[in-house]
Amino acid sequence: MRKTDVILLGGGLANGLIALRLAQRQPALRVLMLEESARCGGNHTWSFHQSDLTPEQQAWIAPLVAHRWDGYDVQFPQLTRTLPGGYMTVTADRFAGVVEQALGDNLLTACPAIPLSANSVQLADGQILRAKAVIDGRGYQPGPALTVGSQAFLGQQWRLARPHGLTRPILMDATVDQLAGYRFVYTLPLTPDTLLIEDTHYIDSAALDAERARQRIVDYAAEKGWLLQKLVREEQGILPITLAGQPGAFWRQRDGLPCSGLRAGLFHPTTGYSLPLAVQLADLIASQPSPDSAQLFRLIQDFALRQWRHQRFFRLLNRMLFLAGPPARRWRVMQRFYGLSDGLIARFYAGHPTRIDRVRILSGKSPVPVGEALRAILKHHPRLRAPK
């Protein structure tokens, strides 16, 4: 039986980053990653703003970055804008290649496992593996402790018959039909003749009709004059958008098992993106000499609870986006937000708005009816409730 210090259960983004950072900071530590699919990283694309990370963090994850752009566009019915700043994307192929090289034989794929305790896992054949610590990174787990909305999306990567002409991403095109909630199309120009086009919806339920989403992508490309030639790949997913919750109950449900990424509730509450917090957690874990399970559980729990307290303002805004006004007019909330300053927008996505930023976001003419906005703000509040 191999001797192991840390078992990483699941080979997604968060555990992959932990594995890479441990290899860089503590190469003598014996780390084993178990992934149930044929390759780690799955079929995903992760993006982030340059301002989301410190220069040191950008340096150590640089091998994972497959595409970089200067600036990005947003489009709304009454606002079109180009914003400055670097925008970067990590592809599943690049991620898998870097992690495989770093772990070598210490990465086992096509290897489903379940945790038995904070120090052991059981493989499908009944074999039990033990370690000083097990970190569960198998993705978001719905439960009664969190009240969430959904960012549901379907994305297709297409090779075109001729160049598309885009020089930077379109992060939000909300000029499209809104349907049952806030909807936008997200487009990344990967090469001069290759696009990733995502049909994205902020909706109250997690249901998204995949066939209709595919047709909407085809129709959108036709409207833009992009001649689709070959479908390279498709991905779809559902990101949780936090409205409210009970963090104490959430962590009691973990039952002492260290976890990471979406499993630990570590994601931007308004976008659902998890890479910046996953980078921070990887740095934190890699700074601990010879970590054991109890130590890691306390460390991750404390980190997550600090994030929860810090994200209170974001949850308030989410309730306004999901609960105030007719679904087809929720785009007005985002259009107003993108009329604010470059620095405020960058700090918001980095998760660090200042007090003045928060005042500016909430001040001025409300993009939704005031009464509905107040009811949305108070709904799910731990101490306050909107009047009936």
C-alpha positions as CSV (number, residue, x, y, z in Angstrom):
1,M,0.0,0.0,0.0
2,R,1.4,3.4,-1.0
3,K,2.1,5.9,1.8
4,T,0.2,9.1,1.3
5,D,0.1,12.4,3.2
6,V,-2.9,14.0,1.3
7,I,-5.6,12.4,-0.8
8,L,-7.3,14.8,-3.2
9,L,-10.8,13.4,-4.0
10,G,-11.8,14.8,-7.3
11,G,-9.6,16.2,-10.0
12,G,-11.4,19.5,-10.7
13,L,-10.1,23.0,-10.6
14,A,-9.8,23.5,-6.8
15,N,-8.0,20.2,-6.1
16,G,-5.9,20.6,-9.2
17,L,-4.6,24.0,-8.0
18,I,-4.0,22.5,-4.5
19,A,-1.9,19.7,-6.1
20,L,0.1,22.2,-8.2
21,R,0.8,24.5,-5.3
22,L,1.8,21.7,-3.0
23,A,4.2,20.4,-5.6
24,Q,5.7,23.8,-5.9
25,R,5.9,24.6,-2.1
26,Q,6.2,21.2,-0.5
27,P,7.6,18.8,-3.1
28,A,8.4,16.1,-0.4
29,L,4.7,15.9,0.5
30,R,3.1,12.7,-0.8
31,V,0.0,13.8,-2.6
32,L,-2.5,11.4,-4.4
33,M,-5.3,12.7,-6.6
34,L,-8.3,10.4,-7.5
35,E,-10.5,11.4,-10.4
36,E,-13.5,9.3,-11.6
37,S,-13.4,10.6,-15.2
38,A,-10.9,9.6,-17.8
39,R,-9.0,12.9,-17.4
40,C,-8.8,15.5,-14.7
41,G,-10.3,18.9,-15.3
42,G,-13.4,17.5,-17.0
43,N,-14.9,19.5,-19.9
44,H,-14.7,23.1,-18.6
45,T,-13.4,26.6,-19.3
46,W,-12.4,28.8,-16.4
47,S,-11.9,32.5,-16.9
48,F,-10.8,35.4,-14.6
49,H,-9.8,39.0,-14.6
50,Q,-6.1,39.9,-14.2
51,S,-7.1,42.1,-11.2
52,D,-8.7,39.1,-9.5
53,L,-5.2,37.8,-8.5
54,T,-2.0,39.2,-7.1
55,P,1.1,39.2,-9.3
56,E,2.5,36.3,-7.3
57,Q,-0.6,34.3,-7.9
58,Q,-0.6,35.1,-11.6
59,A,3.0,33.9,-11.8
60,W,2.4,30.4,-10.3
61,I,-0.8,29.7,-12.3
62,A,0.7,31.1,-15.6
63,P,1.3,27.6,-17.1
64,L,-2.4,26.9,-16.9
65,V,-3.5,30.0,-18.9
66,A,-4.3,29.2,-22.5
67,H,-5.7,32.6,-23.7
68,R,-5.2,36.2,-22.8
69,W,-6.9,39.4,-24.0
70,D,-6.6,43.1,-23.2
71,G,-10.0,44.4,-22.3
72,Y,-13.5,43.0,-22.9
73,D,-16.9,44.3,-24.1
74,V,-20.4,44.3,-22.6
75,Q,-23.6,45.1,-24.6
76,F,-27.0,46.1,-23.2
77,P,-30.1,47.6,-24.9
78,Q,-29.0,51.1,-23.7
79,L,-25.3,50.7,-23.1
80,T,-22.3,49.3,-25.1
81,R,-18.9,49.6,-23.5
82,T,-15.3,48.3,-23.7
83,L,-13.6,47.9,-20.3
84,P,-9.9,47.8,-19.7
85,G,-7.8,45.1,-18.0
86,G,-6.5,41.7,-18.8
87,Y,-8.9,38.8,-19.1
88,M,-7.6,35.2,-19.1
89,T,-8.9,31.7,-19.7
90,V,-7.8,28.3,-18.5
91,T,-8.9,25.4,-20.8
92,A,-9.6,21.9,-19.7
93,D,-6.9,20.5,-22.0
94,R,-4.2,22.9,-20.7
95,F,-5.2,22.3,-17.1
96,A,-5.1,18.5,-17.5
97,G,-1.8,18.5,-19.2
98,V,-0.1,20.6,-16.5
99,V,-1.6,18.6,-13.6
100,E,-0.7,15.3,-15.2
101,Q,2.9,16.4,-15.6
102,A,3.1,17.6,-12.0
103,L,1.6,14.5,-10.4
104,G,2.7,11.7,-12.7
105,D,1.8,8.3,-11.2
106,N,0.2,10.1,-8.2
107,L,-2.8,10.9,-10.4
108,L,-5.3,8.0,-10.8
109,T,-8.0,8.6,-13.4
110,A,-11.1,6.5,-14.1
111,C,-10.9,5.9,-10.3
112,P,-14.2,6.6,-8.5
113,A,-14.0,6.7,-4.7
114,I,-16.0,7.7,-1.7
115,P,-14.8,9.2,1.5
116,L,-15.1,7.0,4.6
117,S,-13.6,9.5,7.0
118,A,-11.4,12.6,7.0
119,N,-8.4,10.2,6.7
120,S,-9.6,7.4,4.3
121,V,-11.4,6.7,1.1
122,Q,-12.7,3.6,-0.5
123,L,-12.2,2.7,-4.1
124,A,-14.8,0.9,-6.3
125,D,-13.0,-2.4,-5.9
126,G,-13.3,-2.1,-2.1
127,Q,-9.7,-1.1,-1.5
128,I,-9.3,1.4,1.3
129,L,-6.7,4.2,1.0
130,R,-5.5,6.1,4.1
131,A,-3.8,9.5,4.5
132,K,-3.1,12.2,7.0
133,A,-5.8,14.2,5.3
134,V,-8.5,13.8,2.6
135,I,-9.7,16.9,0.7
136,D,-13.1,16.5,-1.0
137,G,-13.3,18.6,-4.2
138,R,-16.1,16.8,-6.0
139,G,-18.1,19.9,-6.9
140,Y,-21.1,21.8,-5.6
141,Q,-23.4,19.8,-3.3
142,P,-27.0,21.3,-2.9
143,G,-28.4,21.3,0.6
144,P,-30.8,23.2,2.9
145,A,-28.0,25.3,4.4
146,L,-27.7,27.5,1.2
147,T,-30.4,29.3,-0.7
148,V,-29.2,29.8,-4.3
149,G,-30.3,30.8,-7.7
150,S,-28.6,29.4,-10.8
151,Q,-26.4,30.6,-13.6
152,A,-27.1,27.9,-16.1
153,F,-25.2,27.8,-19.4
154,L,-24.5,25.8,-22.5
155,G,-21.4,26.6,-24.5
156,Q,-20.2,25.5,-27.9
157,Q,-16.7,25.9,-29.4
158,W,-17.0,26.4,-33.2
159,R,-14.5,26.6,-36.0
160,L,-15.7,29.1,-38.5
161,A,-15.5,29.2,-42.3
162,R,-13.9,32.6,-42.2
163,P,-12.4,34.9,-39.5
164,H,-14.8,36.4,-37.0
165,G,-13.0,39.7,-36.5
166,L,-13.2,39.9,-32.7
167,T,-10.1,41.0,-30.9
168,R,-11.5,40.7,-27.3
169,P,-14.2,38.8,-25.5
170,I,-17.8,39.8,-25.3
171,L,-18.5,39.0,-21.6
172,M,-22.1,39.9,-21.7
173,D,-24.4,40.6,-24.7
174,A,-27.7,41.2,-23.0
175,T,-29.4,42.6,-26.1
176,V,-30.8,39.1,-26.8
177,D,-34.3,38.0,-25.8
178,Q,-34.4,37.7,-22.0
179,L,-36.8,34.7,-21.8
180,A,-37.4,33.5,-18.2
181,G,-34.7,35.5,-16.5
182,Y,-31.6,37.5,-17.0
183,R,-30.0,36.1,-20.2
184,F,-26.8,37.0,-22.1
185,V,-24.5,35.5,-24.6
186,Y,-20.8,35.1,-23.6
187,T,-18.2,34.9,-26.4
188,L,-14.5,34.2,-26.3
189,P,-12.4,34.6,-29.5
190,L,-9.9,31.7,-29.0
191,T,-8.3,32.0,-32.4
192,P,-9.0,34.2,-35.5
193,D,-11.4,31.5,-36.7
194,T,-12.6,29.8,-33.5
195,L,-15.2,31.0,-31.0
196,L,-16.5,29.7,-27.7
197,I,-20.2,30.9,-27.6
198,E,-22.2,30.4,-24.4
199,D,-25.9,30.9,-23.9
200,T,-26.2,31.9,-20.3
201,H,-29.2,32.4,-18.0
202,Y,-29.6,33.6,-14.4
203,I,-32.7,31.7,-13.5
204,D,-34.6,30.7,-10.4
205,S,-34.4,27.0,-11.3
206,A,-31.5,24.9,-12.7
207,A,-33.5,23.8,-15.7
208,L,-32.1,24.7,-19.1
209,D,-33.4,23.2,-22.3
210,A,-30.1,22.1,-24.1
211,E,-31.6,21.7,-27.5
212,R,-33.1,25.2,-27.5
213,A,-29.9,26.6,-26.1
214,R,-28.0,25.0,-29.1
215,Q,-30.4,26.5,-31.5
216,R,-30.1,29.9,-29.9
217,I,-26.3,29.8,-30.3
218,V,-26.7,28.9,-34.0
219,D,-29.2,31.8,-34.4
220,Y,-27.0,34.2,-32.6
221,A,-24.0,33.3,-34.8
222,A,-26.1,33.9,-37.9
223,E,-27.2,37.3,-36.6
224,K,-23.5,38.2,-36.1
225,G,-22.6,37.0,-39.6
226,W,-20.3,34.2,-38.2
227,L,-20.3,31.2,-40.6
228,L,-20.2,28.1,-38.3
229,Q,-18.3,25.3,-39.9
230,K,-17.3,22.6,-37.4
231,L,-18.4,22.0,-33.8
232,V,-15.2,21.3,-31.8
233,R,-16.7,20.7,-28.3
234,E,-19.6,21.5,-26.1
235,E,-19.8,22.1,-22.4
236,Q,-22.7,22.9,-20.1
237,G,-23.0,23.6,-16.4
238,I,-24.9,25.2,-13.5
239,L,-23.1,27.6,-11.2
240,P,-24.7,28.5,-7.8
241,I,-25.5,32.1,-7.1
242,T,-25.9,32.6,-3.3
243,L,-29.0,34.4,-2.0
244,A,-28.8,33.5,1.7
245,G,-27.7,30.7,3.9
246,Q,-26.7,29.3,7.3
247,P,-22.9,28.9,7.3
248,G,-22.8,27.1,10.6
249,A,-25.2,24.4,9.4
250,F,-23.3,24.2,6.1
251,W,-20.1,23.3,7.9
252,R,-21.7,20.9,10.3
253,Q,-22.9,19.0,7.3
254,R,-19.2,18.6,6.2
255,D,-18.8,16.4,9.3
256,G,-15.1,17.3,9.8
257,L,-14.1,16.4,6.2
258,P,-11.9,19.1,4.6
259,C,-13.3,20.2,1.2
260,S,-12.4,22.7,-1.5
261,G,-13.9,24.7,-4.3
262,L,-17.6,24.7,-4.8
263,R,-17.9,21.9,-2.3
264,A,-16.7,24.3,0.3
265,G,-19.0,27.1,-0.9
266,L,-15.9,29.0,-2.2
267,F,-17.1,30.9,-5.2
268,H,-17.9,34.4,-6.2
269,P,-21.5,34.8,-4.9
270,T,-22.7,36.8,-7.9
271,T,-20.8,35.2,-10.9
272,G,-20.4,31.7,-9.5
273,Y,-16.7,31.8,-10.7
274,S,-14.4,29.9,-8.3
275,L,-10.8,30.3,-9.7
276,P,-9.7,33.3,-7.6
277,L,-10.8,31.8,-4.3
278,A,-9.4,28.4,-5.4
279,V,-6.0,30.0,-5.9
280,Q,-6.2,31.7,-2.5
281,L,-7.1,28.4,-0.8
282,A,-4.3,26.5,-2.6
283,D,-1.8,29.1,-1.3
284,L,-3.2,28.8,2.2
285,I,-3.0,25.0,2.2
286,A,0.5,24.9,0.7
287,S,1.7,27.2,3.5
288,Q,0.9,24.6,6.2
289,P,3.8,22.3,7.1
290,S,2.8,18.6,7.2
291,P,-1.0,19.3,7.3
292,D,-3.4,16.8,8.9
293,S,-7.1,16.5,8.5
294,A,-8.2,18.3,11.6
295,Q,-5.9,21.2,10.9
296,L,-7.0,21.5,7.3
297,F,-10.7,21.3,8.2
298,R,-10.3,24.2,10.7
299,L,-8.1,26.2,8.2
300,I,-10.6,25.8,5.3
301,Q,-13.7,26.4,7.5
302,D,-12.2,29.6,8.9
303,F,-11.2,30.8,5.5
304,A,-14.7,30.1,4.1
305,L,-16.5,31.7,7.0
306,R,-14.4,34.9,6.5
307,Q,-15.4,34.9,2.9
308,W,-19.1,34.4,3.9
309,R,-19.0,37.5,6.1
310,H,-17.2,39.5,3.5
311,Q,-19.8,38.5,0.8
312,R,-22.9,39.7,2.6
313,F,-23.2,42.7,0.3
314,F,-23.1,40.5,-2.8
315,R,-25.9,38.3,-1.5
316,L,-28.0,41.4,-1.0
317,L,-27.4,42.4,-4.6
318,N,-28.2,38.8,-5.8
319,R,-31.6,39.0,-4.1
320,M,-32.3,42.2,-6.0
321,L,-31.3,40.5,-9.3
322,F,-33.3,37.3,-8.7
323,L,-36.3,38.5,-6.7
324,A,-37.0,42.1,-7.7
325,G,-39.0,43.0,-10.8
326,P,-40.2,40.9,-13.7
327,P,-37.6,38.4,-14.9
328,A,-37.5,39.8,-18.4
329,R,-36.4,43.2,-17.0
330,R,-33.7,42.0,-14.7
331,W,-31.1,43.1,-17.3
332,R,-31.6,46.7,-16.1
333,V,-29.8,45.8,-12.8
334,M,-26.7,44.7,-14.8
335,Q,-26.9,47.6,-17.3
336,R,-26.8,50.1,-14.5
337,F,-23.9,48.4,-12.8
338,Y,-21.8,48.5,-16.0
339,G,-22.4,52.3,-16.2
340,L,-20.2,52.7,-13.1
341,S,-16.4,53.3,-13.0
342,D,-13.8,50.9,-14.3
343,G,-12.1,50.6,-10.9
344,L,-15.3,49.8,-9.1
345,I,-16.2,47.1,-11.6
346,A,-12.8,45.5,-11.3
347,R,-12.9,45.6,-7.5
348,F,-16.4,44.1,-7.5
349,Y,-15.3,41.1,-9.6
350,A,-12.2,40.7,-7.5
351,G,-14.5,40.5,-4.5
352,H,-13.2,43.6,-2.8
353,P,-15.5,46.6,-3.3
354,T,-14.8,49.5,-1.0
355,R,-17.5,51.1,1.2
356,I,-17.7,54.0,-1.3
357,D,-18.1,51.4,-4.1
358,R,-21.1,49.8,-2.2
359,V,-22.7,53.2,-1.7
360,R,-22.4,54.0,-5.4
361,I,-23.8,50.6,-6.5
362,L,-26.9,51.2,-4.4
363,S,-27.3,54.9,-4.9
364,G,-29.2,56.7,-7.6
365,K,-32.4,55.7,-9.4
366,S,-33.2,52.1,-8.7
367,P,-33.3,49.9,-11.9
368,V,-36.2,47.9,-10.3
369,P,-39.3,49.0,-8.4
370,V,-38.3,50.3,-5.0
371,G,-40.9,48.3,-3.1
372,E,-39.8,45.1,-4.8
373,A,-36.2,45.9,-4.2
374,L,-36.8,46.3,-0.5
375,R,-38.7,43.1,-0.2
376,A,-35.9,41.3,-2.1
377,I,-33.3,42.7,0.2
378,L,-35.1,41.6,3.3
379,K,-36.2,38.2,2.1
380,H,-34.1,35.4,3.6
381,H,-32.4,37.9,6.0
382,P,-31.5,36.1,9.2
383,R,-33.2,38.7,11.4
384,L,-35.5,40.7,9.1
385,R,-38.4,39.8,6.9
386,A,-40.2,41.9,4.3
387,P,-43.7,42.9,5.3
388,K,-46.5,40.9,3.7
